[in-house]
Amino acid sequence: MVEYWNHNTAFHNELVTDAKVRGGRVLDIGCGDGLLLQRLAPFAQQVVGIDPDPEAIARAQTRLSASSNVSLVNGDFLALPVPSKEERYSTVICVATLHHMELRNSLLKIRQVLAPGGRLLIIGLAANKSLLDFVISGLLVVPIRIMDRIHGGVQDPNVRIAEPKESLSEIRIVAHEMLPGAIIRRRFYYRYLFSWDKPVVDD
């Protein structure tokens, strides 16, 4: 299966570089057709991808058939049992998936599956609600169209689409309550980067 470029895969190299530092077990929530898993696999002990779409998982199985350290789960992340301490993840990644799930419950579950000292990395989408949101999105239209043309256009595999419900300000409020110390910054392509390092000693 070929590689492709879009507003989500544009962040893959950054995510892989970050996860590579820790190695260990990596979880990709909403793994889709497995392109990010394919890029992570050479640098991790084990990579696990979960997605509720059986067709996406089937494509991921085809893509990753030669990768021995990749496991795929067709299911709902929020319904997964919390792993044992030995099976928790050094890195949890979530690309354009958080807005498909209930925010507060998702962050709680992520905290539970992440190993002490591990890192959460989210590339997310937020709703435009404030004047600042709309102004920033408007200013990005032309630069993003230019980058799309440079990369030969946006190529999206068949994925489920949902409109984000929370604004960036609302996401920050919940994040700081659930995951103190979380850092959330606006990024290009109408995305934000949400990072959080789980304390080595955590309740």
C-alpha positions as CSV (number, residue, x, y, z in Angstrom):
1,M,0.0,0.0,0.0
2,V,1.3,3.4,-0.9
3,E,2.0,6.3,1.4
4,Y,0.1,9.6,1.0
5,W,-0.1,13.1,2.4
6,N,-2.8,15.1,4.1
7,H,-3.3,17.5,7.0
8,N,-3.0,14.6,9.4
9,T,0.0,12.7,7.9
10,A,1.8,16.1,7.8
11,F,2.5,15.6,11.5
12,H,3.7,11.9,11.3
13,N,7.4,12.6,11.2
14,E,7.2,14.8,14.3
15,L,5.2,12.2,16.2
16,V,7.5,9.3,15.2
17,T,10.6,11.4,16.2
18,D,9.1,12.0,19.6
19,A,7.9,8.4,20.2
20,K,11.3,7.1,19.1
21,V,13.0,8.7,22.1
22,R,11.0,6.4,24.5
23,G,10.6,3.3,22.3
24,G,8.7,0.6,24.3
25,R,5.0,0.1,23.7
26,V,3.1,2.6,21.6
27,L,-0.7,2.9,21.2
28,D,-2.3,4.7,18.2
29,I,-5.9,5.5,19.0
30,G,-7.9,5.7,15.7
31,C,-5.2,4.1,13.6
32,G,-7.2,4.1,10.4
33,D,-5.4,2.2,7.6
34,G,-2.2,1.9,9.7
35,L,0.2,4.4,7.9
36,L,1.4,5.9,11.2
37,L,1.8,2.4,12.7
38,Q,3.9,1.5,9.7
39,R,6.2,4.5,10.4
40,L,6.3,3.8,14.1
41,A,7.0,0.1,14.0
42,P,10.8,0.2,13.3
43,F,11.4,2.3,16.5
44,A,9.2,0.6,19.1
45,Q,9.2,-2.7,20.9
46,Q,5.4,-3.1,20.1
47,V,2.9,-0.9,18.4
48,V,-0.8,-1.3,18.9
49,G,-3.5,0.3,16.8
50,I,-7.2,0.5,17.6
51,D,-10.0,1.6,15.4
52,P,-13.8,1.0,15.4
53,D,-14.0,0.8,11.6
54,P,-13.6,-2.8,10.4
55,E,-12.8,-1.7,6.9
56,A,-10.0,0.5,8.2
57,I,-8.6,-2.3,10.2
58,A,-8.7,-4.6,7.2
59,R,-6.6,-2.1,5.2
60,A,-4.2,-1.8,8.1
61,Q,-3.8,-5.6,8.2
62,T,-2.9,-5.5,4.6
63,R,-0.4,-2.7,5.0
64,L,1.2,-4.2,8.1
65,S,1.2,-7.9,7.2
66,A,5.0,-8.0,7.2
67,S,5.4,-6.2,10.6
68,S,5.8,-8.7,13.4
69,N,5.6,-6.1,16.3
70,V,2.2,-4.6,15.3
71,S,-1.1,-5.6,16.9
72,L,-4.5,-4.4,15.6
73,V,-7.7,-4.1,17.5
74,N,-11.1,-3.5,15.9
75,G,-13.1,-1.8,18.7
76,D,-13.9,1.2,20.8
77,F,-11.0,2.6,22.8
78,L,-13.2,3.6,25.7
79,A,-14.5,0.0,26.0
80,L,-11.0,-1.6,26.3
81,P,-10.0,-2.9,29.7
82,V,-7.2,-1.0,31.4
83,P,-4.0,-2.9,30.8
84,S,-1.8,-4.2,33.6
85,K,1.1,-2.0,34.7
86,E,3.5,-4.1,32.7
87,E,1.4,-3.6,29.5
88,R,0.9,0.2,29.7
89,Y,2.2,2.4,27.0
90,S,5.3,4.5,26.8
91,T,3.6,6.7,24.2
92,V,-0.1,7.2,23.3
93,I,-0.9,8.9,20.0
94,C,-4.2,10.2,18.8
95,V,-4.4,11.8,15.4
96,A,-7.7,13.5,14.4
97,T,-9.6,11.1,16.7
98,L,-10.2,12.8,20.0
99,H,-13.2,14.8,18.7
100,H,-14.9,11.5,17.8
101,M,-15.0,10.5,21.4
102,E,-16.4,12.0,24.7
103,L,-13.6,14.3,25.8
104,R,-13.5,13.9,29.5
105,N,-13.9,10.1,29.5
106,S,-11.2,9.8,26.7
107,L,-8.6,11.7,28.7
108,L,-9.3,9.7,31.8
109,K,-8.9,6.4,29.9
110,I,-5.7,7.7,28.2
111,R,-4.3,8.5,31.6
112,Q,-5.1,5.0,32.8
113,V,-3.4,3.2,29.8
114,L,-0.3,5.5,29.8
115,A,2.8,4.2,31.8
116,P,4.3,6.4,34.4
117,G,6.8,8.7,32.7
118,G,5.0,8.1,29.4
119,R,3.8,10.8,27.0
120,L,0.5,11.6,25.3
121,L,0.6,13.2,21.9
122,I,-2.6,14.4,20.3
123,I,-3.0,16.1,16.9
124,G,-6.6,17.3,17.2
125,L,-9.3,19.4,15.6
126,A,-11.3,22.1,17.5
127,A,-14.5,23.9,16.7
128,N,-14.4,27.6,15.9
129,K,-16.4,29.5,18.5
130,S,-14.7,32.7,19.4
131,L,-13.8,35.6,17.2
132,L,-10.1,34.7,17.6
133,D,-10.8,31.2,16.4
134,F,-12.5,32.5,13.2
135,V,-9.8,35.1,12.6
136,I,-7.0,32.6,12.9
137,S,-8.7,30.0,10.7
138,G,-9.4,32.7,8.1
139,L,-5.8,33.8,8.0
140,L,-4.7,30.2,7.4
141,V,-6.8,29.6,4.3
142,V,-4.4,30.8,1.7
143,P,-1.2,29.5,3.2
144,I,-2.8,26.1,3.7
145,R,-4.0,26.0,0.1
146,I,-0.5,26.8,-1.1
147,M,0.9,24.0,1.0
148,D,-1.8,21.6,-0.3
149,R,-0.7,22.5,-3.9
150,I,3.0,22.0,-3.1
151,H,2.2,18.5,-1.8
152,G,0.1,17.6,-4.8
153,G,-3.3,17.9,-3.1
154,V,-4.9,16.4,0.0
155,Q,-5.3,12.7,-0.2
156,D,-7.7,11.2,2.3
157,P,-8.4,7.5,2.6
158,N,-11.9,6.4,3.4
159,V,-12.3,7.5,7.0
160,R,-15.2,8.4,9.2
161,I,-15.6,12.2,9.5
162,A,-17.1,14.1,12.5
163,E,-17.2,17.8,13.2
164,P,-15.4,18.8,16.4
165,K,-17.7,19.9,19.2
166,E,-15.3,21.7,21.6
167,S,-13.4,24.8,21.0
168,L,-9.7,25.0,21.8
169,S,-10.5,27.0,24.9
170,E,-12.9,24.4,26.1
171,I,-10.4,21.6,25.4
172,R,-7.8,23.4,27.4
173,I,-10.2,23.8,30.4
174,V,-10.9,20.0,30.5
175,A,-7.3,19.0,29.8
176,H,-5.9,21.1,32.6
177,E,-8.5,19.6,35.0
178,M,-7.9,16.0,33.9
179,L,-4.2,16.1,33.0
180,P,-2.5,18.9,34.9
181,G,0.5,20.3,33.1
182,A,-0.8,19.5,29.6
183,I,0.4,21.7,26.9
184,I,-1.9,22.6,24.0
185,R,-0.8,24.8,21.1
186,R,-2.4,25.8,17.8
187,R,-0.7,24.3,14.8
188,F,-0.9,24.6,11.0
189,Y,-3.6,22.8,8.9
190,Y,-6.3,23.8,11.4
191,R,-4.9,21.5,14.0
192,Y,-3.6,21.7,17.6
193,L,-0.9,19.7,19.3
194,F,-1.8,18.4,22.8
195,S,1.1,16.9,24.8
196,W,1.2,15.6,28.3
197,D,3.9,13.8,30.3
198,K,2.5,11.4,32.9
199,P,4.3,11.9,36.3
200,V,6.6,9.0,37.2
201,V,4.6,8.8,40.5
202,D,0.9,9.0,39.6
203,D,-2.2,8.2,41.6
